[in-house]
Amino acid sequence: MEEVTDFAFREMFARYSGNGQQGTGNGFVMFTEFINTDGLTHPEGYKKLAIDLKYSENQRPIVAQIWGNRPEKFLQAAKIAADLGFDGVDINMGCPQQKEIGLGACAALIRQPKLAQEIILATKEGAVSAGRRMPVSVKTRLGYSKSGEMAGWVENLLSCGIAALTLHARTKQEMSKVPANWEKIKEAVEIRNQATGNRQQEGRTLIIGNGDIKSREEGLKRIQETGCDGVMVARGAFGHPWFFRNDGYQLGAKERLRVMLEHAELFNQELGQYKSFVIMRKHFKAYCSGFSGAHELRAKLMETKSFEETKSIVAEYLKTA
Ligand SMILES: Cc1cc2nc3c(=O)[nH]c(=O)nc-3n(C[C@H](O)[C@H](O)[C@H](O)COP(=O)(O)O)c2cc1C
């Protein structure tokens, strides 16, 4: 997620949800923020965007997400990600924001199915380094303006032989204004199953459902109901780096604030010279909820511009808590 899943955010999940602990963790995959292919493949742009491709070994498996609309740039960007040792590359065909749509990229590709295919094939061609082939996946929506577009769109993508297809269960037009339509995820699974003759064929495209998941349990329930291979969680994980743990781990208010400061400090250390500390505010909002005094504390944290300031506001709160 843009200005969310940066190095510090992902490192917090690696630390608190178990990825990297004894190798396998709890079976979740992390994605970078989406990164523009034109920028990434330009020498000056690369200097600015390299920080978005930084990861630690703890964060594996880690997928680089890229966006753009020129196949040759996808080829080069995928090669960069492969050479940097990423575990996969994901193509964004779902972002509904006007800036990206205006450039004919992201969800605008739903209306350019031929170009979408060319982009996937170019990405696959580029996603190789030292003989190692990286899986290529796509993240998209049900359709541009109607969910009835889903079947044709999904078939178009499946025909390119992608490793995984993440479907945000809304159309571009719906933005995030209506509840996610999980019935459509079930239909997409059926389309995939028919395409592979209902066999558990090795290498068949995994279908990942996405939209409105608030807990690990809810995610597992969606998998059961729809038959999808996994779920993607976005907003539900804000302020909960322990989200993917399977042991019911919960934290009290003081402990949450300690984790929040750890996150803020990590952001400051790793990204402080590249990104505005203001980005941390959306995380503060998520960490500070559900305990006494959270509302007032949150209001103060919405004004912070530095880690030092954040630390002193939290220290002040803890004196009275
Ligand atoms: C702040 C923000 C930034 C996002 N950035 C991206 C992005 O860079 N790439 C992407 O595929 N989706 C992005 N999304 C969309 C989410 O991945 C997800 O599809 C959407 O929020 C629905 O899932 P949820 O209900 O679990 O949040 C973003 C969402 C938010 C709220």
The ligand as an ORCA input file, in Angstrom:
! r2SCAN-3c Opt
* xyz 0 1
  C      -3.708      4.019      1.933
  C      -3.899      2.906      0.946
  C      -2.935      2.665     -0.005
  C      -3.081      1.620     -0.922
  N      -2.089      1.363     -1.799
  C      -2.150      0.250     -2.587
  C      -1.060     -0.115     -3.416
  O      -0.024      0.568     -3.483
  N      -1.193     -1.247     -4.150
  C      -2.329     -2.042     -4.096
  O      -2.386     -3.076     -4.758
  N      -3.375     -1.693     -3.334
  C      -3.302     -0.578     -2.576
  N      -4.370     -0.260     -1.764
  C      -5.593     -1.085     -1.798
  C      -5.511     -2.255     -0.826
  O      -4.439     -3.117     -1.179
  C      -6.789     -3.076     -0.777
  O      -7.049     -3.606     -2.050
  C      -8.020     -2.296     -0.331
  O      -7.711     -1.399      0.726
  C      -9.135     -3.252      0.127
  O      -8.675     -4.146      1.112
  P      -8.958     -3.917      2.694
  O     -10.452     -3.843      2.854
  O      -8.327     -5.119      3.363
  O      -8.310     -2.609      3.046
  C      -4.244      0.800     -0.872
  C      -5.219      1.053      0.093
  C      -5.064      2.074      0.996
  C      -6.136      2.319      2.023
*
